[in-house]
Amino acid sequence: NMGNRVRIFLKLGARVVAVEPQHRCGRFLLKHFGKEDRFVLVPKALGERERPGEMMISNESALSSLSEEWIRRVRESGRFKDSRWRRRQAVDIITLDRLIQQEGVPAFMKIDVEGYEYQVLKGLTQTVRTISLEFTPEFMDAASQCIVHLSALGDIRLNYALGETMALILTDWVDPETMMDMLDAQRNSGPFGDVYVRFLPKDSLVDQDG
């Protein structure tokens, strides 16, 4: 989108690979971060397989999405009652596996794609260190699908944050079943947030509190 997290991670000294298919957002990112050696812009969308796609463009760029079902649900709930998706933009879709092949394995991966998280994760067939993915109460089944997919890739522990706070709610990281129960309890009510997923090393003896 407009680089709020890009700015944070660059200040922390990280190399940042930003995936942003929206033309206006891409121009903004290049204007503000394009001269930074540790910044890479990938002007594409992510998905299950490499193909052409179509994004529904919102009057609020952060709400643009490739998921028509997500848009329908948040419209019906009234969460974004003032938002409109009147334009469409052709996009090139790549997979996370391809992106990792091109740019390297990330230490942290933030996935915030307005209801398209599961399709993005289906393009990942390997473990990474840590992932965050957005959830909305109207579309909680997609968050559960994401957790099931990541569980199949490796041993994971999870936590979550509400809204834009980035403050973890749980003192201890929990197993997938516990997290899905917690999310299910917020279905159709409560704020949006992010689930944080941490892959444990295969030879690790660390328990869920470690």
DRENLUMPA-389725 format. One line per 4 residues: number of its first residue (from 1); for each residue x, y, z of N, C-alpha, C. Coordinates in steps of 0.02 Angstrom, whole numbers. Example, Ala and Ser with C-alpha at 12.3 -4.5 7.8 and 13.67 -1.06 7.14 Angstrom:
BEGIN
1) 660 -284 390 615 -225 390 660 -165 390; 642 -112 354 684 -53 357 645 2 394
END
This chain:
BEGIN
1) 42 -60 0 0 0 0 44 63 0; 41 104 52 78 167 52 141 165 96; 162 106 118 228 99 147 235 111 221; 181 108 260 188 117 332 236 67 363
5) 228 3 344 273 -49 370 342 -46 336; 343 -26 274 408 -17 239 452 30 279; 423 86 299 460 137 336 487 109 402; 445 72 437 466 43 502 524 -5 493
9) 518 -50 446 570 -101 439 635 -73 410; 630 -23 368 692 10 344 728 43 402; 690 74 447 721 106 506 754 55 551; 728 -6 551 757 -60 591 819 -91 557
13) 833 -69 496 893 -94 461 880 -154 417; 816 -171 406 799 -230 365 802 -214 291; 811 -265 251 799 -260 179 725 -276 168; 690 -234 131 617 -240 124 599 -253 51
17) 562 -306 40 534 -321 -26 459 -308 -22; 436 -256 -55 365 -236 -53 331 -260 -117; 277 -298 -107 237 -322 -164 175 -279 -169; 169 -239 -222 113 -192 -228 94 -183 -302
21) 37 -211 -322 17 -206 -392 -18 -141 -411; -45 -103 -363 -83 -43 -380 -36 12 -406; -53 39 -464 -8 87 -497 5 148 -453; -48 176 -424 -39 237 -384 4 224 -323
25) -7 167 -290 33 150 -231 106 137 -251; 116 104 -307 183 91 -330 223 154 -342; 190 203 -374 224 267 -386 241 301 -320; 196 297 -272 209 328 -206 269 294 -172
29) 271 228 -174 326 191 -142 393 208 -175; 395 211 -241 457 227 -275 479 299 -259; 431 344 -254 448 414 -239 480 420 -170; 454 383 -121 476 391 -52 532 344 -32
33) 537 286 -65 587 236 -44 632 212 -100; 620 235 -162 655 208 -220 730 217 -219; 755 268 -182 827 280 -180 862 240 -125; 823 203 -86 850 163 -31 875 96 -59
37) 939 80 -47 968 18 -73 935 -44 -45; 905 -38 15 875 -96 47 801 -104 32; 777 -68 -18 707 -71 -37 700 -99 -107; 654 -148 -115 638 -177 -180 563 -175 -189
41) 540 -150 -245 469 -150 -261 455 -203 -314; 407 -246 -299 383 -296 -347 312 -276 -368; 303 -249 -428 238 -222 -449 190 -276 -474; 179 -325 -432 136 -382 -450 92 -399 -391
45) 46 -446 -403 5 -474 -349 29 -544 -334; 9 -571 -277 27 -638 -257 -34 -683 -259; -23 -747 -275 -78 -794 -278 -54 -866 -279; -101 -911 -293 -86 -983 -291 -42 -1005 -348
49) -49 -973 -406 -9 -991 -464 4 -929 -506; 53 -934 -550 71 -877 -592 22 -872 -650; -10 -815 -656 -61 -805 -707 -81 -731 -708; -117 -710 -760 -146 -643 -759 -205 -642 -710
53) -218 -585 -678 -274 -579 -633 -306 -510 -638; -356 -499 -597 -391 -436 -597 -405 -414 -526; -385 -354 -510 -395 -326 -443 -451 -275 -444; -495 -278 -394 -547 -228 -385 -517 -170 -346
57) -515 -111 -377 -482 -53 -348 -532 -12 -308; -516 0 -245 -559 39 -201 -540 113 -202; -587 155 -183 -571 226 -173 -523 235 -114; -519 185 -71 -468 182 -18 -419 127 -37
61) -359 145 -56 -312 97 -86 -299 37 -41; -303 45 24 -289 -10 70 -343 -64 67; -400 -50 36 -455 -98 32 -463 -130 -37; -418 -115 -83 -420 -148 -148 -406 -222 -138
65) -437 -264 -179 -434 -336 -166 -444 -376 -230; -417 -438 -230 -431 -486 -282 -488 -533 -264; -516 -524 -205 -569 -568 -180 -638 -534 -183; -678 -553 -231 -745 -525 -236 -788 -547 -178
69) -776 -608 -152 -815 -633 -95 -801 -592 -33; -739 -574 -21 -722 -532 37 -756 -464 32; -754 -435 -28 -786 -370 -38 -861 -375 -24; -892 -428 -48 -964 -437 -37 -980 -441 38
73) -940 -478 75 -955 -487 146 -945 -424 187; -891 -386 173 -880 -325 212 -929 -271 192; -954 -273 130 -1007 -227 111 -1071 -243 150; -1089 -307 152 -1150 -328 185 -1149 -313 260
77) -1089 -319 290 -1084 -307 362 -1086 -233 380; -1073 -190 331 -1070 -118 343 -1003 -94 370; -953 -139 373 -888 -119 400 -857 -62 359; -862 -67 293 -834 -15 250 -890 15 207
81) -939 41 240 -999 64 205 -986 123 159; -934 160 171 -919 218 129 -869 202 73; -848 140 70 -799 120 19 -833 98 -45; -798 109 -101 -824 89 -166 -769 54 -206
85) -788 3 -243 -742 -33 -286 -767 -27 -358; -754 30 -389 -784 45 -454 -736 34 -512; -672 23 -498 -624 12 -552 -593 -57 -545; -569 -82 -601 -532 -146 -602 -466 -135 -636
89) -416 -171 -612 -349 -165 -641 -321 -234 -655; -296 -243 -716 -262 -306 -733 -196 -309 -695; -181 -368 -667 -119 -377 -629 -86 -443 -650; -21 -446 -642 16 -508 -650 23 -540 -582
93) 5 -604 -576 8 -640 -512 69 -687 -512; 108 -683 -459 162 -730 -448 150 -766 -382; 190 -817 -367 182 -854 -305 235 -833 -254; 221 -848 -191 272 -836 -140 334 -878 -152
97) 325 -939 -175 384 -980 -191 428 -947 -243; 398 -918 -294 436 -884 -346 470 -821 -318; 434 -785 -276 463 -725 -246 523 -742 -202; 517 -796 -164 573 -818 -122 632 -840 -165
101) 617 -873 -220 670 -893 -266 707 -832 -293; 671 -778 -305 701 -718 -334 736 -674 -282; 706 -669 -222 729 -620 -173 759 -649 -109; 753 -715 -99 779 -747 -39 725 -760 12
105) 742 -801 62 695 -820 115 690 -763 165; 629 -738 178 622 -681 224 624 -702 297; 646 -656 340 642 -668 412 571 -656 436; 536 -610 403 466 -594 422 427 -579 358
109) 367 -605 354 325 -596 296 257 -570 318; 238 -511 296 173 -483 313 126 -490 253; 70 -525 264 21 -535 211 -44 -499 230; -60 -447 193 -118 -406 207 -150 -390 140
113) -194 -435 117 -219 -431 48 -295 -433 45; -328 -410 98 -401 -401 98 -439 -462 73; -433 -516 111 -472 -576 97 -441 -625 49; -382 -610 22 -350 -654 -26 -291 -692 5
117) -289 -692 72 -231 -721 108 -223 -795 93; -278 -833 92 -272 -905 82 -245 -920 12; -268 -885 -38 -243 -896 -106 -168 -880 -110; -148 -827 -75 -76 -810 -74 -36 -865 -41
121) -59 -891 16 -22 -942 52 -20 -1009 14; -69 -1022 -28 -67 -1083 -67 -10 -1083 -117; 19 -1024 -128 78 -1019 -170 143 -1027 -132; 138 -1048 -68 196 -1059 -25 199 -1133 -7
125) 255 -1166 -23 263 -1237 -8 323 -1250 37; 348 -1198 70 407 -1205 113 397 -1164 176; 436 -1179 227 431 -1141 289 473 -1078 286; 451 -1027 323 490 -966 333 491 -955 409
129) 523 -902 431 529 -895 504 463 -872 535; 436 -816 511 376 -788 542 332 -756 488; 267 -764 496 217 -735 450 164 -700 490; 139 -644 466 78 -615 493 27 -612 436
133) -36 -626 453 -88 -623 402 -151 -592 433; -183 -550 394 -241 -513 419 -303 -557 422; -346 -544 472 -412 -576 474 -465 -523 485; -524 -536 459 -583 -495 474 -638 -542 498
137) -678 -521 546 -728 -565 576 -779 -591 525; -793 -553 472 -840 -576 421 -811 -631 378; -745 -641 380 -712 -687 334 -665 -734 372; -687 -754 432 -643 -791 476 -627 -861 450
141) -670 -889 408 -656 -955 381 -592 -956 340; -576 -900 307 -514 -895 269 -453 -897 314; -458 -866 373 -402 -868 421 -389 -939 443; -442 -977 455 -434 -1047 475 -402 -1088 419
145) -422 -1075 357 -391 -1110 300 -317 -1095 297; -298 -1033 310 -227 -1014 310 -189 -1053 363; -217 -1058 423 -184 -1093 477 -176 -1167 461; -228 -1197 433 -223 -1268 414 -168 -1279 362
149) -165 -1234 313 -113 -1241 261 -43 -1235 290; -33 -1185 334 33 -1176 363 51 -1233 410; 1 -1262 443 14 -1320 487 40 -1379 447; 18 -1385 385 40 -1439 342 113 -1431 320
153) 137 -1369 323 207 -1356 302 257 -1369 357; 235 -1360 421 282 -1369 476 248 -1358 543; 286 -1366 596 260 -1357 664 257 -1283 679; 197 -1258 696 188 -1186 705 159 -1170 774
157) 173 -1109 797 141 -1080 856 115 -1012 835; 61 -991 868 26 -931 844 9 -883 900; 1 -819 880 -21 -766 924 -63 -719 881; -90 -667 911 -129 -620 869 -129 -551 900
161) -144 -502 857 -151 -432 877 -216 -406 847; -245 -356 879 -308 -327 856 -296 -259 825; -336 -244 774 -330 -179 741 -261 -169 712; -236 -108 719 -169 -90 694 -119 -85 751
165) -134 -114 808 -93 -105 868 -24 -137 862; -20 -195 828 42 -235 824 64 -259 893; 20 -257 942 35 -281 1010 4 -350 1018; 46 -399 1033 21 -467 1039 -25 -474 1100
169) -81 -508 1090 -131 -516 1143 -111 -570 1193; -84 -625 1169 -70 -683 1212 0 -680 1242; 5 -698 1305 71 -702 1337 110 -761 1309; 76 -816 1297 108 -876 1270 81 -891 1200
173) 125 -912 1156 105 -933 1088 69 -1000 1094; 18 -1010 1051 -26 -1068 1058 -23 -1111 995; -52 -1172 1000 -53 -1217 943 -109 -1197 895; -109 -1226 835 -158 -1206 784 -231 -1215 806
177) -246 -1271 839 -315 -1284 859 -340 -1231 908; -298 -1212 956 -317 -1161 1004 -330 -1094 970; -286 -1076 923 -295 -1013 889 -359 -1012 847; -374 -1067 814 -434 -1069 773 -496 -1064 817
181) -494 -1093 876 -551 -1086 923 -559 -1013 945; -502 -979 957 -505 -909 977 -534 -865 922; -513 -878 861 -538 -839 805 -612 -853 792; -630 -916 799 -700 -935 787 -746 -899 836
185) -722 -887 897 -762 -852 948 -775 -779 928; -734 -752 883 -743 -683 861 -777 -678 793; -800 -734 767 -831 -735 701 -892 -687 699; -894 -646 647 -950 -600 635 -957 -545 687
189) -907 -537 730 -909 -483 779 -837 -465 798; -829 -405 828 -763 -385 850 -723 -352 795; -662 -330 811 -620 -295 764 -582 -342 719; -551 -314 667 -505 -352 626 -438 -357 663
193) -391 -394 635 -326 -399 667 -278 -440 624; -224 -461 655 -173 -501 621 -156 -562 663; -153 -620 630 -127 -680 661 -52 -684 646; -12 -698 697 60 -706 689 76 -780 694
197) 114 -805 646 130 -876 641 205 -884 643; 228 -925 689 300 -937 697 314 -1011 684; 358 -1026 637 378 -1095 623 434 -1115 671; 425 -1174 701 477 -1200 745 527 -1241 704
201) 591 -1236 719 640 -1278 684 624 -1351 692; 637 -1391 640 619 -1462 642 653 -1500 698; 714 -1479 716 750 -1515 769 744 -1479 836; 697 -1432 841 691 -1392 902 655 -1431 957
205) 677 -1420 1018 643 -1448 1076 603 -1395 1112; 596 -1336 1080 561 -1280 1111 487 -1296 1113; 456 -1286 1171 383 -1296 1176 348 -1231 1158; 281 -1230 1166 243 -1172 1144 258 -1109 1184
209) 290 -1116 1241 308 -1057 1281 378 -1032 1265; 414 -1071 1225 484 -1055 1214 495 -1004 1161
END
